[in-house]
């Protein structure tokens, strides 16, 4: 009797399963479904599946000139392009803004192609077209492969999660839509001039020649293909130089100024400055003050390395530098001390400056604060106007405190300052550019009091020799105590980027 009973029960269960489920009446006890949860779940499946697809098959190996490269799309919050030149380091370009980043890994140089370029420089003239064609071909192949990878990854994961073909196909379609939207965003924000302002890391930070000289980066804004070819050419030469990296090749019409500030008795700063003077072939060093910490006579011997830095040293007093410090440095060979609007002609530039009106090494004395700084800045501005009326206009003004420096707006093209231990780059209302440098001494002894070591900062300014106008600058940042990291980023004045580009000179192949 048990068997018929079980058979009947099975028929009842099949009948129950075959009946459609009744929907819960409005206000019933059965909770309504939440569509947004399903949408969020689908988005999570799409994003994860697309990412896995890109990881597995979303890369392309393609030759670019003499190099074998791998191009890959990666999810990213900021976009951009990263060129990994192992083992030399990497270059980062702010090429576009989209949720995907283009990674280009330089795997190796093809020995035959690279040796042919090095031995036959005349072939470099055709490298521009070759590189452009290679990049375009690789990008097209990468776009197709990325579409396949994204759709396949999202569809496969959707099938695993939902076990329904329609849901899986919906996940694949949504992934393709998101990739297409990312492509549109990248196209709309594409910035070909980003190659002119790369950020270096690793050993490449000691080879700024990768992007060419200061004059060429100013005059060749609209020649992206030519700059890309030059980039490839110089990377080829970097690889060819097995023992040493090439240094910056100066343009004869460029004046190179090293801006340092707030050394605060850090002896390592002198070694860094000396290295930068040699690496960049610096014409003049400008120190915007706070070289000392307490300004005592016992500290004066710290200034002795100024004599042997290899370039003239122009200095103004900071609020940690005493009048005794100033008198000692004034007697030091190679140093030019500026105060009360005094000017000096050095390295083809006329530089004027003033010392800080306050001496506050321990903050225990009452000070005049911002008002005294502004008053000092007004006196400096008056001296600059007097110089201009006398027919000897000043090219660069220097003050320690930015509050004083701002008062020179309209009287000088460029004013330098320090004091705040961070970089500021600002075009003031009347046309003067204010550049504030961080601490070249990494905050000095005070650096050990912080939770994280303060970074060491300096800048190389490139000025056109005939006009003495700022053309570009490199910001150099070292990783604080221990100096474990190094980064160099190149920047151009906004007015140069906006101005019409003159006819570019013939391509140059020297790094």
Secondary structure in CASP SS format (residue, H / E / C, confidence):
PFRMAT SS
TARGET T0000
AUTHOR 0000-0000-0000
METHOD secondary structure of the structure
MODEL  1
X C 1.00
X H 1.00
X H 1.00
X H 1.00
X H 1.00
X H 1.00
X H 1.00
X H 1.00
X H 1.00
X H 1.00
X H 1.00
X H 1.00
X H 1.00
X H 1.00
X H 1.00
X H 1.00
X H 1.00
X H 1.00
X C 1.00
X C 1.00
X C 1.00
X C 1.00
X C 1.00
X C 1.00
X C 1.00
X C 1.00
X C 1.00
X C 1.00
X C 1.00
X C 1.00
X C 1.00
X C 1.00
X C 1.00
X C 1.00
X H 1.00
X H 1.00
X H 1.00
X H 1.00
X H 1.00
X H 1.00
X H 1.00
X H 1.00
X H 1.00
X H 1.00
X H 1.00
X H 1.00
X H 1.00
X H 1.00
X H 1.00
X H 1.00
X H 1.00
X H 1.00
X H 1.00
X H 1.00
X H 1.00
X H 1.00
X H 1.00
X C 1.00
X E 1.00
X E 1.00
X E 1.00
X E 1.00
X E 1.00
X E 1.00
X C 1.00
X C 1.00
X E 1.00
X E 1.00
X E 1.00
X E 1.00
X E 1.00
X E 1.00
X E 1.00
X E 1.00
X E 1.00
X C 1.00
X C 1.00
X C 1.00
X C 1.00
X C 1.00
X E 1.00
X E 1.00
X E 1.00
X E 1.00
X E 1.00
X C 1.00
X C 1.00
X C 1.00
X E 1.00
X E 1.00
X E 1.00
X E 1.00
X E 1.00
X C 1.00
X C 1.00
X C 1.00
X C 1.00
X C 1.00
X C 1.00
X E 1.00
X E 1.00
X E 1.00
X E 1.00
X E 1.00
X E 1.00
X E 1.00
X E 1.00
X E 1.00
X E 1.00
X C 1.00
X H 1.00
X H 1.00
X H 1.00
X H 1.00
X H 1.00
X H 1.00
X H 1.00
X H 1.00
X H 1.00
X C 1.00
X H 1.00
X H 1.00
X H 1.00
X H 1.00
X H 1.00
X H 1.00
X H 1.00
X H 1.00
X H 1.00
X H 1.00
X H 1.00
X H 1.00
X H 1.00
X H 1.00
X H 1.00
X H 1.00
X H 1.00
X H 1.00
X H 1.00
X H 1.00
X H 1.00
X H 1.00
X H 1.00
X H 1.00
X H 1.00
X H 1.00
X H 1.00
X H 1.00
X H 1.00
X H 1.00
X H 1.00
X H 1.00
X H 1.00
X H 1.00
X H 1.00
X H 1.00
X H 1.00
X H 1.00
X H 1.00
X H 1.00
X H 1.00
X H 1.00
X C 1.00
X C 1.00
X H 1.00
X H 1.00
X H 1.00
X H 1.00
X H 1.00
X H 1.00
X H 1.00
X H 1.00
X H 1.00
X H 1.00
X H 1.00
X H 1.00
X H 1.00
X H 1.00
X H 1.00
X H 1.00
X H 1.00
X H 1.00
X H 1.00
X H 1.00
X H 1.00
X H 1.00
X H 1.00
X H 1.00
X C 1.00
X C 1.00
X C 1.00
X H 1.00
X H 1.00
X H 1.00
X H 1.00
X H 1.00
X C 1.00
X C 1.00
X E 1.00
X E 1.00
X E 1.00
X E 1.00
X H 1.00
X H 1.00
X H 1.00
X H 1.00
X C 1.00
X H 1.00
X H 1.00
X H 1.00
X H 1.00
X C 1.00
X C 1.00
X H 1.00
X H 1.00
X H 1.00
X H 1.00
X H 1.00
X H 1.00
X C 1.00
X C 1.00
X C 1.00
X C 1.00
X H 1.00
X H 1.00
X H 1.00
X H 1.00
X H 1.00
X H 1.00
X H 1.00
X H 1.00
X H 1.00
X H 1.00
X H 1.00
X H 1.00
X H 1.00
X H 1.00
X H 1.00
X H 1.00
X H 1.00
X C 1.00
X C 1.00
X C 1.00
X C 1.00
X C 1.00
X C 1.00
X C 1.00
X C 1.00
X C 1.00
X C 1.00
X C 1.00
X C 1.00
X C 1.00
X E 1.00
X E 1.00
X E 1.00
X E 1.00
X E 1.00
X E 1.00
X E 1.00
X C 1.00
X C 1.00
X C 1.00
X C 1.00
X C 1.00
X C 1.00
X C 1.00
X H 1.00
X H 1.00
X H 1.00
X H 1.00
X H 1.00
X H 1.00
X H 1.00
X H 1.00
X H 1.00
X H 1.00
X H 1.00
X H 1.00
X H 1.00
X C 1.00
X C 1.00
X C 1.00
X E 1.00
X E 1.00
X E 1.00
X E 1.00
X C 1.00
X C 1.00
X C 1.00
X C 1.00
X C 1.00
X C 1.00
X C 1.00
X C 1.00
X C 1.00
X H 1.00
X H 1.00
X H 1.00
X H 1.00
X H 1.00
X H 1.00
X H 1.00
X H 1.00
X H 1.00
X H 1.00
X H 1.00
X H 1.00
X C 1.00
X C 1.00
X C 1.00
X E 1.00
X E 1.00
X E 1.00
X E 1.00
X C 1.00
X C 1.00
X C 1.00
X C 1.00
X C 1.00
X C 1.00
X C 1.00
X H 1.00
X H 1.00
X H 1.00
X H 1.00
X H 1.00
X H 1.00
X H 1.00
X H 1.00
X C 1.00
X C 1.00
X C 1.00
X C 1.00
X E 1.00
X E 1.00
X E 1.00
X C 1.00
X C 1.00
X C 1.00
X C 1.00
X E 1.00
X E 1.00
X E 1.00
X E 1.00
X E 1.00
X C 1.00
X C 1.00
X E 1.00
X E 1.00
X E 1.00
X E 1.00
X E 1.00
X C 1.00
X C 1.00
X C 1.00
X C 1.00
X C 1.00
X C 1.00
X C 1.00
X C 1.00
X C 1.00
X C 1.00
X C 1.00
X C 1.00
X C 1.00
X C 1.00
X C 1.00
X H 1.00
X H 1.00
X H 1.00
X H 1.00
X H 1.00
X H 1.00
X H 1.00
X H 1.00
X H 1.00
X H 1.00
X H 1.00
X H 1.00
X H 1.00
X H 1.00
X H 1.00
X H 1.00
X H 1.00
X H 1.00
X H 1.00
X H 1.00
X H 1.00
X C 1.00
X C 1.00
X C 1.00
X C 1.00
X C 1.00
X C 1.00
X E 1.00
X E 1.00
X E 1.00
X C 1.00
X C 1.00
X C 1.00
X H 1.00
X H 1.00
X H 1.00
X H 1.00
X H 1.00
X H 1.00
X H 1.00
X C 1.00
X C 1.00
X C 1.00
X C 1.00
X C 1.00
X E 1.00
X E 1.00
X E 1.00
X E 1.00
X C 1.00
X C 1.00
X C 1.00
X C 1.00
X C 1.00
X C 1.00
X E 1.00
X E 1.00
X E 1.00
X E 1.00
X C 1.00
X C 1.00
X C 1.00
X C 1.00
X C 1.00
X E 1.00
X E 1.00
X E 1.00
X E 1.00
X C 1.00
X C 1.00
X C 1.00
X C 1.00
X C 1.00
X C 1.00
X C 1.00
X H 1.00
X H 1.00
X H 1.00
X H 1.00
X H 1.00
X H 1.00
X C 1.00
X C 1.00
X C 1.00
X C 1.00
X C 1.00
X C 1.00
X E 1.00
X E 1.00
X E 1.00
X E 1.00
X E 1.00
X E 1.00
X E 1.00
X E 1.00
X E 1.00
X C 1.00
X C 1.00
X C 1.00
X C 1.00
X C 1.00
X E 1.00
X E 1.00
X E 1.00
X E 1.00
X E 1.00
X E 1.00
X E 1.00
X E 1.00
X E 1.00
X C 1.00
X C 1.00
X C 1.00
X C 1.00
X C 1.00
X C 1.00
X C 1.00
X E 1.00
X E 1.00
X E 1.00
X E 1.00
X E 1.00
X E 1.00
X C 1.00
X C 1.00
X H 1.00
X H 1.00
X H 1.00
X H 1.00
X H 1.00
X C 1.00
X C 1.00
X C 1.00
X C 1.00
X C 1.00
X C 1.00
X C 1.00
X C 1.00
X C 1.00
X C 1.00
X C 1.00
X C 1.00
X C 1.00
END
